[in-house]
Amino acid sequence: MTAEPQHYDDVLPNPGFEIVPGITAVVITDPQVDFLSKDGVTWDIVGPSVEKNGTVGNLKKLLEAAHASGTPVFVSPHYYYPTDHGWKFEGALETMMHAINMFDRKGALTVEGFEGSGADWEATLKPLIEHDNVVVSSPHKVFSPKTNDLSLQLRKRGISKIILAGMSANLCVEAHMRDLIEDGFEIAMASDATAGAILPKGDAYEAALLNFRMIASSVQTTDELVAQLQA
């Protein structure tokens, strides 16, 4: 008789994550229209996962709890300027994003056309991002924060512990997790404050969850993390 396979929670240790005031921050990647709104250019493939997870509502709860507890929030956005469309080679997703004008802006030094565009903040989250407690980093250009100043902003504020959420699970969120961990930060993942593309031969969100569990210090629901922030 073949034994039932064990779930990875049964075989992987759980290091845990303690929220420590003053050195803990919430980091949100790409909380933008093109990922999180029905008006966004990727809604057909990410929308079902966003709706199933209640991603927007969970991001809202996480941001509200952060503000109420005085926990600093950092947002790592994704923008493309006209100069970025001059790249000579791209990966599969970069090619797709440029083809559908995802996250496009008129330029680095102008907000012309930004309001309500795909690069703008999702409407529900916008008042919580345009807040005194939020640091918006320079944009990342592919998936990870290697191309922006997020780590610098975190270090300059004395942050060493991060609650990470945003879009999308197996791309920018996972890339931020990996890069920040290797940069010396301790990471807890908000498992339902993210989502991923659902493709004919794969669910990107489910793929990311396994990697979150294998790499991060902790994977918790938004409600679990909010309860800790409130405490």
WOTA-V496434 format. One record per backbone hydrogen bond with DSSP energy under -0.5 kcal/mol. NH is the residue of the N-H (numbers start at 1). CO is the residue of the C=O. E is the energy in kcal/mol with one decimal. If there is no record, write none. Layout:
NH CO E
NH CO E
//
This chain:
10 7 -1.9
11 7 -0.6
11 8 -0.7
12 8 -2.0
15 13 -0.5
16 217 -1.6
19 17 -0.5
20 18 -0.6
21 19 -0.6
23 20 -1.7
24 20 -0.8
25 161 -2.1
26 72 -2.4
27 163 -3.0
28 74 -2.6
29 165 -2.0
30 76 -2.0
32 30 -1.9
33 120 -2.6
34 118 -2.4
35 32 -1.5
36 32 -2.5
37 33 -2.0
40 37 -2.1
42 34 -1.4
43 40 -1.2
45 42 -1.5
46 42 -2.3
47 43 -2.4
49 46 -0.5
50 46 -2.5
51 47 -2.8
52 48 -2.1
53 49 -2.4
54 50 -1.0
55 50 -2.1
58 54 -2.6
59 55 -2.7
60 56 -2.3
61 57 -2.1
62 58 -2.3
63 59 -2.6
64 60 -2.6
65 61 -2.3
66 62 -2.1
67 63 -2.6
68 64 -2.4
69 65 -1.8
70 66 -0.8
70 67 -0.7
71 66 -2.4
72 24 -0.5
73 133 -2.3
74 26 -2.8
75 135 -2.7
76 28 -2.6
77 75 -0.7
79 77 -0.5
79 140 -0.7
80 103 -2.3
84 81 -1.7
85 81 -0.6
85 82 -1.3
86 83 -1.5
87 84 -1.2
95 91 -2.6
96 92 -1.9
97 93 -3.0
98 94 -2.5
99 95 -1.9
100 96 -1.9
101 98 -0.9
102 97 -2.6
104 101 -1.3
105 80 -2.7
106 112 -0.6
110 107 -1.0
114 111 -2.2
115 111 -0.6
117 114 -2.5
120 117 -1.2
122 31 -2.2
125 122 -0.9
126 122 -1.6
127 123 -0.6
128 125 -0.8
129 125 -1.4
129 126 -0.6
130 126 -2.7
131 129 -2.1
134 131 -1.8
135 73 -2.8
136 134 -0.6
137 75 -2.7
137 135 -0.7
140 77 -2.4
147 144 -0.7
148 145 -1.4
153 149 -2.6
154 150 -2.6
155 151 -2.8
156 152 -2.8
157 153 -0.9
157 154 -0.6
158 155 -1.8
159 154 -2.5
160 23 -2.3
161 23 -2.4
162 186 -3.1
163 25 -2.7
164 162 -0.6
164 188 -2.8
165 27 -2.1
166 193 -2.3
167 29 -2.7
169 195 -3.5
171 168 -1.3
173 168 -2.0
174 168 -0.6
174 169 -1.2
175 171 -2.7
176 172 -2.4
177 173 -2.6
178 174 -2.7
179 175 -2.4
180 176 -2.9
181 177 -2.3
182 178 -2.0
183 179 -0.8
184 181 -1.7
185 180 -2.5
186 160 -2.5
188 162 -2.7
189 218 -2.9
190 164 -2.4
191 189 -1.0
191 220 -2.8
193 190 -1.4
198 45 -2.6
199 197 -0.6
199 202 -3.0
202 199 -1.8
204 197 -2.6
204 202 -0.6
207 203 -1.9
208 204 -2.0
209 205 -2.0
210 206 -1.3
211 207 -1.3
212 208 -2.9
213 209 -2.3
214 210 -1.8
215 211 -1.7
216 212 -2.4
217 187 -1.7
218 187 -1.1
220 189 -2.7
225 221 -2.1
226 222 -3.1
227 223 -2.2
228 224 -1.4
229 225 -2.3
230 226 -2.7
231 227 -1.4
//
